[in-house]
Amino acid sequence: MINNRTIVAWLKLAARSMEENKGYLTDLDAAIGDADHGINMERGFKKALTLISPVEDRDIDAILKTTGMALIGSVGGAAGPLYGTFFLDAAKALSHLNELSNTDLVLLFESGLKGIQRVGKAKPGDKTMIDTLQPALEALRSAFAYGTDLIEALRWMVQAAKEGMESTIPMVAKKGRASYLGERSAGHQDPGATSTYLLIQCLLDAVESQS
Amino acid sequence: MKKLINHPEDVVRESLEGFSLAYADLVKVHFDPTFVYRADAPVSGKVALISGGGSGHEPMHTGYVGRGMLSAACPGAIFTSPTPDQMLEAARTVDGGQGVLFIVKNYSGDVMNFSMAADLARSEGLRALNILIDDDVAVKNSLYTQGRRGVGATVLAEKICGAAAERGYDLPRLADLCRRVNLNARSMGVALTSCTVPAVGHPTFDLAEDQIELGIGIHGEPGQRRAQLKPADEIAEFLTLSIIEDGPYQRTVSEWNEEKEEWQDLALESPPLKYGDSVLAFVNSMGGTPAIELPILYRKLAQVCEKKGLRIARTLMGPYITSLEMAGCSITLLKLDEELASLWDDPVKTPGLRWGI
């Protein structure tokens, strides 16, 4: 079962992952963007960790909302509003919960994805974080429908996220700064799709480490 | 990496600290959230003009804060758009009771952050409108991309709208003017070298000694295509013709409708330049190209304009919207009418642009 401690553990692992992958994400961004994604994500999650420490024991929506506000106020670029909205909208959907059922977890990602689509207006296939998030959400949903337990469902989710991330390699970008490259954006993995994969991987790690 | 900095993570802050010391008579700086604003703000009875974007394009935008131009500028990290809390606090500080116009370059990050900021400002009872600048003809269509980027026209829009705000234009009229400047401006740029973001430590892309990158933006991002280095005349001719021969450009932008109180999609078209038009010609260094080379480009630009029947009525030349130390240039042509030309001539007193006072 996911509770507020799991969520905090997730965000801590995410901050560490962004730090470890700062160079990797920035190099991916240099190829088709403006070489700042890793730097911005590291700064944002570092800020989120500082701000969530006073609300760590509160309900899950308080932690998610604080994370969203921290990201909007510190990441900058497109990733700030997009990831920030993901967490804010997820928080809105899960008010006053201390634990998340499987349905709640699906709702978290569903609301977050809708928020990203509302703000970013991207569709699947545009070479964005949605290409990771959408298949990951579908995998989570079908894993639960199939009756798998939480950890197994998250493994399905991570696998689908990885495939989604890799599916961006041949895509021609239609949103964001990479879209200016046209055909030249093909052959490169999308940095936003990659950071989304890392975040989903961290959620699995957090749940595994708590059980 | 060889730069005159102390620590990569301190570049923006230390630069702003020095900037506000050097121009203390014109501007003040506020940190956390970070923005630069007119020393005499708020100016009552005048619409406040706010712009911003990633740092690394100096003197834009902070250098254009002052009388006759911006009320405030919100600098983000290098090449990274600022965050909504910066624009909101800037708006609260400089609003003189007549509302705020946000001038926003069309990059996904800037658009999202400024839209959020405007929503937040309105929720506090401030009047706020956003106008997008998207003048970069290197981006051919808006259907499969983010649309054209905001480049050189931004400087011109900030100057012209700044003058209009001083004259007392109200918010809707100022927004219309800003939109008109954008629809009548076109730009195209070229890079001879890449540039190094201090926190990254190495150039954003590799460019061989004999290669140039055509159709670059202002973020050290790769451009439309690579080509062999050519003499200045050929490059200037290519850039100028790309602008003059660019057809009508259509896109749909999202603007706030004050009557309906909602964001609304608006179909806009930039008319092409035509024989007999008067223009403002803006030759810009990307930061690393020395001042001696710009008039060589201007010389050819003037010849091409004459051949195409365009009368150059005003000129701006120098490093005004840069991409760190990138060598290269951009050319912007803005079709002028009497109103725009007269607003261009109005006095301006900012660290980066100053005449008439």
Interface residues (C-beta under 8 A of the other chain):
Chain A: T26 A30 I32 G33 D34 A35 D36 I39 N40 R43 I72 G73 S74 V75 G76 G77 A78 A79 G80 P81 L82 V119 G120 V172 A173 K174 K175 G176 R177 S179 Y180 L181 G182 R184
Chain B: P33 G54 G76 A77 I78 F79 T80 S81 P82 T83 P84 D85 Y107 S108 G109 M112 N113 M116 A138 V139 Y144 T145 Q146 R149 V197 A199 V200 T204 F205 G217 H219 G220 E221 P222 G223 Q224 R225
